[in-house]
Structures are given as structure tokens and as C-alpha cells.
């Protein structure tokens, strides 16, 4: 279970982005978080992805309360969560070729021997072709780069996936392809999903249930 209880978070303690947000995602469940731009849902997604320490509240992952964040979190907790952000060009190192971008988490965790096998499985699964793997981010489209970022998020086979407006900048066909890739992965692994967005139709079609931001703030654990 991924649980956020009465979380207050922001980027300065004096002015939190939101107060008292709660939500839960069960293993294998897909939950949509719907809200307008600027409401704080992306900040909550960063907390859920263990990338931002909350000012108050509790985050519980697989029964263990999170007590350290980002690189300070135990590896088993860090690698249990994969995250895909809205803007791939802000989350991709422009110096890396796509193959190295996707494989980056394996290198960081000392699992270089798995790179060839995992790339061979993930590249077609997300809709990339081998010829794109030698290109750098500026040499591919936004959609192609987001496919690579999704592959990077999946390469460690996380039990939880956070998609923070993953498809907001993409056309309808690329959106459908990426959602299909996520659902194929979840069907194979039983991973839980938190999908953040502002498109109610997409979230309702994609997710088992959709939580409005106002409900998230009212749901006090």
C-alpha cells in the first residue's frame, strides 16, 4: 500500500503549497488525482515519489513509514517507485543518448549486467525503435523523449508508478500508446499507479477510481 496521511508540503515552510492532503493506492490499483493547474497535485506527487520531504504528515510505503527522502532513502524504498514527469526535456540529461538515459538507474544501482536485457524488453514496449537509442534528447520529438523517460521509470521494475501529467504535452496517439505501455507493465507486474492530471475523461478511462483534489484534502487518513 502507498499511503499519504494528512500531508503538508511545499518548498518553503512558511508558505506550504497545501495542507492536510491524504490518499491511498492499493497494490495493483490505479488511482487518478484530478485538479487544476497550480493546486498542488504535482507537489503531492513528488512527496509520493519520495522526492520531496513533507513539512508534516506521514508517508507509508508497503507498510513501512518513510523517514528519509531522495538519495537518503534506503535503496529498497527508492527503487520501489518509478516516476514520469510532465516535461521530459526538464527531466532528461541533454548530454545522454537515449540508451544511456534509459539505463541510467541500472548503472546508478550497480546493475550494469542487466542493461542489454532490460533495454531489449523495454524499447519496443514503449514504442521506441533501436535507431533512436543513439540520439540525444534534442534530436528526438517530445513524444519520443517521453517514451524514453517512461522506459527509464520502468527499468528497475518498480512496484509503484507515479505519472505526473505524463501525457499533458503529447498528442492523442502518443498519449494512447504511453497509457497502453503503462497498463501492459501493470498487468505483467501488478504495480500500483498514481496518475496525476487535469483531464477527467482520460483519468476516468485509465484509472480504477479518480480522486478530485478537493476530496484529497478532505480525506484525512
N, C-alpha and C positions, 0 to 999 in steps of 0.2 A: 504494500500500500504506500502511496505517496500522499502525505498529509501535510497541509499547512493550516495551522491553528492560530487565529487571532493575530495575524502578522501585520506589523507596521514597518514600512520600509521607504527608503528614499536615498538621496545622495548627499544629504546633509541632515544631521539630527534635528536641527532647528526647524526644518521645513520638509517633513516626510511627504512623499507623493501620495500615500494613502495610509489609513489606519484601520486595523481590525479586520483584515481580509482572511477568509478561510475557504478551503476547498479540499476535496479528496479525489484521488484517482485510484481505482482498484486495479490489481493485476489483470491485464488483458482488456481493460476498459478504455474507451476513447471518450474524452471529455472536451467539449468546446468551451472556450471562455470568450464571450462576446462583449464588446464595449467600444465606445467611440475613441477616436484618437485623443491621446493626452490624459486618459482616465487613470492610467497606472497599470494596465494589464501587462504591458511588456516588462515593467519593473517587477511585477509579481512573477512573471515567467523566469526572470533572471534569478530570483530567490529560489524558485522551484528547481532550477538547473544548478544550484549550488554555486552560482557565480556572484551573488550579492548577499552579504550578511544582513539580515533584517535588524532593525532597531529594537524590535520587541516581537514576541510570539515564538512559536515552535514550528520546526520543520522535522518531520519524521519520515524516514525512508526505509522501507522493508522492516519496520519495527524498531529501528534504531534512531534516536534523536540526533540530528545533525548538530555538531558542536564546533566544526571548523569548516572553512569555506575556501573556494578556489583551490590553489595548489596546496594549501594546508590541510585540506580534507583527505582522509585516508583514500588510497588509490581505489580500493574496492567500491567506495561510495562515488568517487569522481567518475569512474568508468561505467557505473551503472546507469548514467544519464547521458543521453545524446541530445544535442540542441542544434536547431537550424534557425537562423535569424532572417529578418525581412530583407536586408540589403546585403547580398552576397559579396559585393565589392568592398564593403567595410569589414567583412569577417574573413577575407582571404588575403594571404600574403601575396602581394603582386609579383614577388620575385620567384615564386614557386611554379613549376609546371604542374598541371592538374594531377598527374600521377603522384607527385610528391605531396601535393596539397591533401589529397585523399588519404595517403598513407601516413601523414604526419602523426596521428595519435598512436599508431603502432610503433613508430620509431621512438616516440616520447615514453612509451611504456616498455621498451626493450623487447619488442616482439617483431623484429625485422624479418625473421624467418617466415612469418605469415603473410608478408606483403603480397607476393605473387598470387597466392591462392585467393586471398580476400579481394584483390583487385579484379581477378578474373571473374569472380562471382558478382561483384557489386557494379562494375562498369555497365554491363548490359542491363542489369536490374533497374538502374536509374535512368536508362535511356541514353547513355554516352556511347561513343564509338572509340576504338583504340587510337585512331588518328588524332583525336582531341587531347589525348593524355600528354602529348609532348608540348602542348601550347600553354602559354601563361594567361592569367586572367584577362589581360587587355586584348587578347587575341580570340576570345570567345564571347558569345552573347550572354546577356544576363541569365537567360533560361539555362544555358549550358553550364554556366558557373554555379547556378543554384543546384543543378543536378549533382555537380561535384561536391558541393557543400553538404548535400544530403548524404552522399556516399561517405564522406568524412564522418558525419554524425553516426552512421550505422556501422562503421568498420570495426569497432570494438564490441559489436553485438550488445548494445545496451538493453537493459530491461525496461527502461523508461525513455520516452522520446518527447521532447518539448519542441513544438513547431510554433515559433513566434511570428505570425503573419508571413509564413514561408512563401505564400503564393501571391502576396499583395501586389508585386511589381510585374507579374507574369501574365501572359495571355491565357485564354481558356484551355487551349490544347495542352500547353505545358503544365498548367495547374492540374488538369485531369491526370496527366502522366505522373506527376510527383505524388499526388494523393494515392494513385494506384500503387506506386512503388512503396509508399509507407504502409499501405494496407497489406500488401504482399509480405512485407517484412514482419508485420504484426501477426499475420496469420501463421507464419512459419515459427515465430519465437514466443508468441503470447505476450509481447511487450505492451505496456500501458502507454497511453498517449494523452498529452495536454496540448490541444491545438488552440492557439490564441488568434483572434481575428475580429474583423468588423463586418464580415459578410455572413449574415444569418442563414441565407439559403445554403451556402457552401458548408457551414458548420453543421447545420441540421442534417444535411445529406451524408456528411462524413462521419459524424460522431454519434455515439450511443445516446448521449444527452448533451444539451447545450446550457451553460450557466451564464445568465446575464451578470454583468459586473455588479449591478446593484444587489443581486442575490448573493454574490460572493461576499460583499461587505456585510450583508445581513446574517450570513451563515456563520455563527460564532462558535464553530467547532463543537 
